Amino acid sequence: MGEIGTKEEAEEAVRQASGVFIAAAILEVIAGLYVGVHMIIKGGLFLLLALLLRKSKRRAIAIKLSLLTSVAAIVFVGEAIKNHRGWISVLISVIVALIGLRVVYATFVYNKKPD
């Protein structure tokens, strides 16, 4: 991941990040088929936000996705500590949460008003 300095770099960062979010959402929906409806709903919301982000590049959507991924990472850490397992899920969720923070920055660069 390089520096995001121009509108074109920001647009590419948003496109790449939304692809990661879409993949993570699809995996969550698939996992939800085995775990429970709550994961399908969360994955569907995640997928909807990722698709909206890819299309609109809006800061509000990026912030919501970042909050969702950050909360998921915190929950996964708590569950991993409690159950003494699931550290791969923690690693993946932390990476996705960091991407969420980066996409917030990218949307601010993308939507910056010209000087």
OpenMM code with the backbone's topology and positions (N, CA, C; nanometers):
from openmm import Vec3, app, unit

residues = "MET GLY GLU ILE GLY THR LYS GLU GLU ALA GLU GLU ALA VAL ARG GLN ALA SER GLY VAL PHE ILE ALA ALA ALA ILE LEU GLU VAL ILE ALA GLY LEU TYR VAL GLY VAL HIS MET ILE ILE LYS GLY GLY LEU PHE LEU LEU LEU ALA LEU LEU LEU ARG LYS SER LYS ARG ARG ALA ILE ALA ILE LYS LEU SER LEU LEU THR SER VAL ALA ALA ILE VAL PHE VAL GLY GLU ALA ILE LYS ASN HIS ARG GLY TRP ILE SER VAL LEU ILE SER VAL ILE VAL ALA LEU ILE GLY LEU ARG VAL VAL TYR ALA THR PHE VAL TYR ASN LYS LYS PRO ASP".split()
positions = [
    Vec3(0.0837, -0.1166, 0.0000),
    Vec3(0.0000, 0.0000, 0.0000),
    Vec3(0.0886, 0.1234, 0.0000),
    Vec3(0.0726, 0.1994, -0.1045),
    Vec3(0.1511, 0.3205, -0.1171),
    Vec3(0.0797, 0.4401, -0.0567),
    Vec3(0.1423, 0.5527, -0.0725),
    Vec3(0.0865, 0.6771, -0.0229),
    Vec3(-0.0355, 0.7158, -0.1073),
    Vec3(-0.1320, 0.7784, -0.0427),
    Vec3(-0.2508, 0.8254, -0.1124),
    Vec3(-0.2421, 0.9777, -0.1163),
    Vec3(-0.2071, 1.0309, -0.2320),
    Vec3(-0.1903, 1.1736, -0.2426),
    Vec3(-0.2799, 1.2395, -0.3455),
    Vec3(-0.3223, 1.1631, -0.4448),
    Vec3(-0.4053, 1.2201, -0.5500),
    Vec3(-0.5426, 1.1550, -0.5493),
    Vec3(-0.6342, 1.2177, -0.6219),
    Vec3(-0.7699, 1.1641, -0.6320),
    Vec3(-0.7686, 1.0267, -0.6995),
    Vec3(-0.6811, 1.0085, -0.7981),
    Vec3(-0.6724, 0.8799, -0.8681),
    Vec3(-0.6206, 0.7696, -0.7757),
    Vec3(-0.5198, 0.8022, -0.6935),
    Vec3(-0.4683, 0.7038, -0.5972),
    Vec3(-0.5738, 0.6701, -0.4929),
    Vec3(-0.6492, 0.7703, -0.4515),
    Vec3(-0.7560, 0.7474, -0.3546),
    Vec3(-0.8654, 0.6593, -0.4140),
    Vec3(-0.8991, 0.6853, -0.5402),
    Vec3(-1.0018, 0.6040, -0.6062),
    Vec3(-0.9575, 0.4587, -0.6168),
    Vec3(-0.8312, 0.4358, -0.6507),
    Vec3(-0.7782, 0.2991, -0.6596),
    Vec3(-0.7773, 0.2324, -0.5219),
    Vec3(-0.7407, 0.3069, -0.4180),
    Vec3(-0.7409, 0.2511, -0.2824),
    Vec3(-0.8816, 0.2113, -0.2396),
    Vec3(-0.9797, 0.2944, -0.2720),
    Vec3(-1.1186, 0.2620, -0.2380),
    Vec3(-1.1639, 0.1383, -0.3153),
    Vec3(-1.1267, 0.1295, -0.4418),
    Vec3(-1.1653, 0.0142, -0.5228),
    Vec3(-1.1056, -0.1144, -0.4659),
    Vec3(-0.9773, -0.1104, -0.4308),
    Vec3(-0.9117, -0.2296, -0.3761),
    Vec3(-0.9697, -0.2672, -0.2395),
    Vec3(-0.9896, -0.1676, -0.1550),
    Vec3(-1.0436, -0.1955, -0.0215),
    Vec3(-1.1855, -0.2503, -0.0296),
    Vec3(-1.2660, -0.1947, -0.1185),
    Vec3(-1.4027, -0.2455, -0.1304),
    Vec3(-1.4023, -0.3898, -0.1801),
    Vec3(-1.3051, -0.4253, -0.2634),
    Vec3(-1.2909, -0.5654, -0.3054),
    Vec3(-1.2612, -0.6570, -0.1881),
    Vec3(-1.1750, -0.6114, -0.0972),
    Vec3(-1.1448, -0.6895, 0.0238),
    Vec3(-1.2699, -0.7027, 0.1097),
    Vec3(-1.3440, -0.5926, 0.1252),
    Vec3(-1.4667, -0.5966, 0.2047),
    Vec3(-1.5711, -0.6894, 0.1429),
    Vec3(-1.5821, -0.6880, 0.0113),
    Vec3(-1.6783, -0.7752, -0.0568),
    Vec3(-1.6412, -0.9212, -0.0333),
    Vec3(-1.5127, -0.9534, -0.0470),
    Vec3(-1.4678, -1.0914, -0.0238),
    Vec3(-1.4937, -1.1333, 0.1209),
    Vec3(-1.4630, -1.0446, 0.2159),
    Vec3(-1.4861, -1.0765, 0.3570),
    Vec3(-1.6352, -1.0948, 0.3853),
    Vec3(-1.7186, -1.0132, 0.3232),
    Vec3(-1.8631, -1.0250, 0.3437),
    Vec3(-1.9163, -1.1573, 0.2894),
    Vec3(-1.8673, -1.1967, 0.1728),
    Vec3(-1.9113, -1.3242, 0.1145),
    Vec3(-1.8693, -1.4401, 0.2040),
    Vec3(-1.7464, -1.4345, 0.2562),
    Vec3(-1.7014, -1.5404, 0.3479),
    Vec3(-1.7858, -1.5430, 0.4751),
    Vec3(-1.8246, -1.4270, 0.5224),
    Vec3(-1.9071, -1.4218, 0.6427),
    Vec3(-2.0460, -1.4807, 0.6172),
    Vec3(-2.1029, -1.4523, 0.5018),
    Vec3(-2.2334, -1.5098, 0.4680),
    Vec3(-2.2229, -1.6621, 0.4580),
    Vec3(-2.1166, -1.7096, 0.3948),
    Vec3(-2.0962, -1.8547, 0.3831),
    Vec3(-2.0804, -1.9171, 0.5213),
    Vec3(-2.0012, -1.8542, 0.6070),
    Vec3(-1.9847, -1.9051, 0.7436),
    Vec3(-2.1172, -1.9009, 0.8184),
    Vec3(-2.1967, -1.8004, 0.7895),
    Vec3(-2.3267, -1.7887, 0.8546),
    Vec3(-2.4211, -1.9022, 0.8222),
    Vec3(-2.4015, -1.9644, 0.7068),
    Vec3(-2.4838, -2.0801, 0.6716),
    Vec3(-2.4621, -2.1947, 0.7698),
    Vec3(-2.3447, -2.2002, 0.8313),
    Vec3(-2.3117, -2.3062, 0.9264),
    Vec3(-2.3261, -2.2615, 1.0714),
    Vec3(-2.3116, -2.1318, 1.0963),
    Vec3(-2.3098, -2.0824, 1.2337),
    Vec3(-2.4451, -2.0287, 1.2772),
    Vec3(-2.5013, -1.9392, 1.1982),
    Vec3(-2.6296, -1.8838, 1.2380),
    Vec3(-2.6700, -1.7651, 1.1532),
    Vec3(-2.7967, -1.7296, 1.1663),
    Vec3(-2.8554, -1.6228, 1.0867),
    Vec3(-2.7901, -1.4880, 1.1160),
    Vec3(-2.7461, -1.4669, 1.2400),
    Vec3(-2.6858, -1.3380, 1.2748),
    Vec3(-2.5642, -1.3073, 1.1881),
    Vec3(-2.4871, -1.4093, 1.1524),
    Vec3(-2.3706, -1.3873, 1.0658),
    Vec3(-2.4129, -1.3584, 0.9224),
    Vec3(-2.5205, -1.4188, 0.8781),
    Vec3(-2.5708, -1.3909, 0.7428),
    Vec3(-2.6177, -1.2463, 0.7343),
    Vec3(-2.6877, -1.2008, 0.8367),
    Vec3(-2.7362, -1.0626, 0.8385),
    Vec3(-2.6185, -0.9659, 0.8417),
    Vec3(-2.5216, -0.9913, 0.9294),
    Vec3(-2.4050, -0.9030, 0.9385),
    Vec3(-2.3260, -0.9044, 0.8085),
    Vec3(-2.3086, -1.0222, 0.7498),
    Vec3(-2.2381, -1.0321, 0.6220),
    Vec3(-2.3119, -0.9604, 0.5103),
    Vec3(-2.4452, -0.9695, 0.5113),
    Vec3(-2.5245, -0.8990, 0.4112),
    Vec3(-2.5126, -0.7481, 0.4247),
    Vec3(-2.5140, -0.6993, 0.5484),
    Vec3(-2.4954, -0.5561, 0.5730),
    Vec3(-2.3563, -0.5119, 0.5284),
    Vec3(-2.2587, -0.5921, 0.5624),
    Vec3(-2.1199, -0.5662, 0.5235),
    Vec3(-2.1071, -0.5608, 0.3709),
    Vec3(-2.1709, -0.6552, 0.3031),
    Vec3(-2.1677, -0.6594, 0.1567),
    Vec3(-2.2359, -0.5369, 0.0971),
    Vec3(-2.3511, -0.4996, 0.1508),
    Vec3(-2.4228, -0.3816, 0.1025),
    Vec3(-2.3373, -0.2555, 0.1170),
    Vec3(-2.2768, -0.2380, 0.2341),
    Vec3(-2.1919, -0.1210, 0.2554),
    Vec3(-2.0704, -0.1208, 0.1628),
    Vec3(-2.0113, -0.2379, 0.1415),
    Vec3(-1.8948, -0.2463, 0.0528),
    Vec3(-1.9312, -0.2110, -0.0910),
    Vec3(-2.0462, -0.2590, -0.1366),
    Vec3(-2.0900, -0.2262, -0.2726),
    Vec3(-2.1237, -0.0779, -0.2856),
    Vec3(-2.1883, -0.0221, -0.1832),
    Vec3(-2.2181, 0.1221, -0.1847),
    Vec3(-2.0899, 0.2051, -0.1831),
    Vec3(-1.9921, 0.1607, -0.1060),
    Vec3(-1.8639, 0.2314, -0.1019),
    Vec3(-1.7963, 0.2294, -0.2382),
    Vec3(-1.7950, 0.1137, -0.3017),
    Vec3(-1.7307, 0.1017, -0.4328),
    Vec3(-1.7964, 0.1956, -0.5337),
    Vec3(-1.9283, 0.2080, -0.5262),
    Vec3(-2.0008, 0.2906, -0.6229),
    Vec3(-1.9908, 0.4399, -0.5912),
    Vec3(-2.0078, 0.4753, -0.4636),
    Vec3(-2.0216, 0.6178, -0.4306),
    Vec3(-1.8951, 0.6841, -0.3773),
    Vec3(-1.8076, 0.6060, -0.3142),
    Vec3(-1.6853, 0.6589, -0.2530),
    Vec3(-1.7157, 0.7667, -0.1489),
    Vec3(-1.8223, 0.7471, -0.0740),
    Vec3(-1.8656, 0.8448, 0.0265),
    Vec3(-1.7961, 0.8196, 0.1605),
    Vec3(-1.7626, 0.9294, 0.2263),
    Vec3(-1.6931, 0.9213, 0.3556),
    Vec3(-1.7798, 0.8547, 0.4618),
    Vec3(-1.9095, 0.8841, 0.4645),
    Vec3(-1.9975, 0.8278, 0.5670),
    Vec3(-2.0023, 0.6755, 0.5584),
    Vec3(-2.0056, 0.6234, 0.4380),
    Vec3(-2.0083, 0.4778, 0.4216),
    Vec3(-1.8759, 0.4180, 0.4665),
    Vec3(-1.7657, 0.4840, 0.4321),
    Vec3(-1.6338, 0.4350, 0.4745),
    Vec3(-1.6222, 0.4346, 0.6267),
    Vec3(-1.6750, 0.5366, 0.6907),
    Vec3(-1.6700, 0.5434, 0.8372),
    Vec3(-1.7537, 0.4316, 0.8985),
    Vec3(-1.8724, 0.4075, 0.8437),
    Vec3(-1.9566, 0.2985, 0.8947),
    Vec3(-1.8877, 0.1632, 0.8778),
    Vec3(-1.8254, 0.1416, 0.7616),
    Vec3(-1.7526, 0.0164, 0.7400),
    Vec3(-1.6355, 0.0038, 0.8364),
    Vec3(-1.5659, 0.1128, 0.8585),
    Vec3(-1.4529, 0.1111, 0.9510),
    Vec3(-1.4988, 0.0787, 1.0926),
    Vec3(-1.6092, 0.1378, 1.1351),
    Vec3(-1.6633, 0.1067, 1.2681),
    Vec3(-1.7055, -0.0393, 1.2778),
    Vec3(-1.7728, -0.0882, 1.1748),
    Vec3(-1.8169, -0.2270, 1.1738),
    Vec3(-1.6985, -0.3225, 1.1818),
    Vec3(-1.5941, -0.2967, 1.1039),
    Vec3(-1.4775, -0.3861, 1.1050),
    Vec3(-1.3999, -0.3750, 1.2357),
    Vec3(-1.3946, -0.2552, 1.2938),
    Vec3(-1.3239, -0.2383, 1.4211),
    Vec3(-1.3960, -0.3105, 1.5346),
    Vec3(-1.5279, -0.2980, 1.5375),
    Vec3(-1.6053, -0.3685, 1.6410),
    Vec3(-1.5909, -0.5198, 1.6235),
    Vec3(-1.5945, -0.5671, 1.4991),
    Vec3(-1.5782, -0.7103, 1.4739),
    Vec3(-1.4412, -0.7578, 1.5222),
    Vec3(-1.3368, -0.6777, 1.4991),
    Vec3(-1.2026, -0.7157, 1.5440),
    Vec3(-1.1981, -0.7241, 1.6968),
    Vec3(-1.2602, -0.6287, 1.7648),
    Vec3(-1.2621, -0.6310, 1.9114),
    Vec3(-1.3371, -0.7533, 1.9629),
    Vec3(-1.4493, -0.7854, 1.9001),
    Vec3(-1.5264, -0.9038, 1.9403),
    Vec3(-1.4442, -1.0308, 1.9182),
    Vec3(-1.3767, -1.0402, 1.8033),
    Vec3(-1.2948, -1.1589, 1.7768),
    Vec3(-1.1808, -1.1723, 1.8774),
    Vec3(-1.1199, -1.0627, 1.9158),
    Vec3(-1.0129, -1.0684, 2.0171),
    Vec3(-1.0696, -1.1190, 2.1491),
    Vec3(-1.1843, -1.0653, 2.1889),
    Vec3(-1.2473, -1.1105, 2.3135),
    Vec3(-1.2820, -1.2581, 2.3117),
    Vec3(-1.3377, -1.3044, 2.1998),
    Vec3(-1.3724, -1.4465, 2.1889),
    Vec3(-1.2483, -1.5346, 2.1880),
    Vec3(-1.1429, -1.4892, 2.1211),
    Vec3(-1.0197, -1.5684, 2.1159),
    Vec3(-0.9566, -1.5792, 2.2535),
    Vec3(-0.9584, -1.4713, 2.3300),
    Vec3(-0.9027, -1.4746, 2.4656),
    Vec3(-0.9858, -1.5674, 2.5537),
    Vec3(-1.1178, -1.5569, 2.5423),
    Vec3(-1.2079, -1.6392, 2.6241),
    Vec3(-1.1952, -1.7882, 2.5911),
    Vec3(-1.1882, -1.8199, 2.4613),
    Vec3(-1.1893, -1.9597, 2.4184),
    Vec3(-1.0499, -2.0181, 2.3956),
    Vec3(-0.9476, -1.9357, 2.4040),
    Vec3(-0.8091, -1.9792, 2.3799),
    Vec3(-0.7903, -2.0398, 2.2420),
    Vec3(-0.8651, -1.9892, 2.1447),
    Vec3(-0.8493, -2.0339, 2.0055),
    Vec3(-0.9119, -1.9298, 1.9131),
    Vec3(-0.8918, -1.9458, 1.7830),
    Vec3(-0.9495, -1.8550, 1.6871),
    Vec3(-0.8602, -1.7370, 1.6522),
    Vec3(-0.7303, -1.7540, 1.6715),
    Vec3(-0.6388, -1.6430, 1.6486),
    Vec3(-0.6248, -1.6068, 1.5015),
    Vec3(-0.6518, -1.7007, 1.4111),
    Vec3(-0.6488, -1.6674, 1.2680),
    Vec3(-0.7617, -1.5687, 1.2370),
    Vec3(-0.8782, -1.5893, 1.2957),
    Vec3(-0.9897, -1.4958, 1.2785),
    Vec3(-0.9535, -1.3583, 1.3320),
    Vec3(-0.8814, -1.3547, 1.4414),
    Vec3(-0.8373, -1.2271, 1.4983),
    Vec3(-0.7442, -1.1569, 1.4011),
    Vec3(-0.6477, -1.2293, 1.3479),
    Vec3(-0.5519, -1.1704, 1.2544),
    Vec3(-0.6241, -1.1140, 1.1317),
    Vec3(-0.7126, -1.1917, 1.0744),
    Vec3(-0.7863, -1.1478, 0.9557),
    Vec3(-0.8729, -1.0258, 0.9886),
    Vec3(-0.9423, -1.0294, 1.1007),
    Vec3(-1.0308, -0.9178, 1.1352),
    Vec3(-0.9514, -0.7906, 1.1651),
    Vec3(-0.8332, -0.8028, 1.2241),
    Vec3(-0.7503, -0.6849, 1.2492),
    Vec3(-0.7004, -0.6265, 1.1175),
    Vec3(-0.6597, -0.7126, 1.0243),
    Vec3(-0.6152, -0.6647, 0.8925),
    Vec3(-0.7293, -0.5923, 0.8213),
    Vec3(-0.8479, -0.6506, 0.8233),
    Vec3(-0.9633, -0.5872, 0.7584),
    Vec3(-0.9975, -0.4553, 0.8284),
    Vec3(-0.9852, -0.4495, 0.9608),
    Vec3(-1.0113, -0.3242, 1.0336),
    Vec3(-0.9093, -0.2167, 0.9951),
    Vec3(-0.7836, -0.2549, 0.9782),
    Vec3(-0.6819, -0.1583, 0.9352),
    Vec3(-0.7103, -0.1081, 0.7936),
    Vec3(-0.7564, -0.1972, 0.7088),
    Vec3(-0.7959, -0.1557, 0.5739),
    Vec3(-0.9137, -0.0593, 0.5825),
    Vec3(-1.0043, -0.0845, 0.6772),
    Vec3(-1.1164, 0.0061, 0.6987),
    Vec3(-1.0712, 0.1465, 0.7355),
    Vec3(-0.9705, 0.1563, 0.8205),
    Vec3(-0.9175, 0.2882, 0.8560),
    Vec3(-0.8532, 0.3561, 0.7355),
    Vec3(-0.7830, 0.2791, 0.6566),
    Vec3(-0.7169, 0.3349, 0.5377),
    Vec3(-0.8189, 0.3831, 0.4344),
    Vec3(-0.9280, 0.3115, 0.4203),
    Vec3(-1.0283, 0.3526, 0.3219),
    Vec3(-1.0992, 0.4805, 0.3678),
    Vec3(-1.1104, 0.5017, 0.4968),
    Vec3(-1.1662, 0.6286, 0.5452),
    Vec3(-1.0758, 0.7429, 0.4987),
    Vec3(-0.9458, 0.7267, 0.5183),
    Vec3(-0.8514, 0.8296, 0.4725),
    Vec3(-0.8625, 0.8493, 0.3211),
    Vec3(-0.8710, 0.7397, 0.2471),
    Vec3(-0.8789, 0.7479, 0.1011),
    Vec3(-1.0046, 0.8234, 0.0568),
    Vec3(-1.1161, 0.8006, 0.1243),
    Vec3(-1.2386, 0.8722, 0.0851),
    Vec3(-1.2282, 1.0207, 0.1177),
    Vec3(-1.1571, 1.0548, 0.2243),
    Vec3(-1.1373, 1.1969, 0.2533),
    Vec3(-1.0486, 1.2618, 0.1470),
    Vec3(-0.9462, 1.1919, 0.1018),
    Vec3(-0.8614, 1.2440, -0.0067),
    Vec3(-0.9428, 1.2551, -0.1345),
    Vec3(-1.0216, 1.1528, -0.1646),
    Vec3(-1.1007, 1.1510, -0.2869),
    Vec3(-1.2016, 1.2657, -0.2899),
    Vec3(-1.2651, 1.2918, -0.1785),
    Vec3(-1.3705, 1.3933, -0.1725),
    Vec3(-1.3215, 1.5303, -0.1303),
    Vec3(-1.1900, 1.5480, -0.1225),
    Vec3(-1.1333, 1.6772, -0.0821),
    Vec3(-1.1676, 1.7836, -0.1865),
    Vec3(-1.2073, 1.8974, -0.1347),
    Vec3(-1.2398, 2.0074, -0.2250),
    Vec3(-1.1106, 2.0649, -0.2808),
    Vec3(-1.1081, 2.0989, -0.4108),
    Vec3(-0.9871, 2.1566, -0.4671),
    Vec3(-0.9555, 2.2926, -0.4034),
    Vec3(-0.8271, 2.3211, -0.3915),
    Vec3(-0.7851, 2.4485, -0.3295),
    Vec3(-0.8182, 2.5668, -0.4134),
] * unit.nanometer
topology = app.Topology()
chain = topology.addChain("A")
for resn in residues:
    res = topology.addResidue(resn, chain)
    for name in ("N", "CA", "C"):
        topology.addAtom(name, app.Element.getBySymbol(name[0]), res)
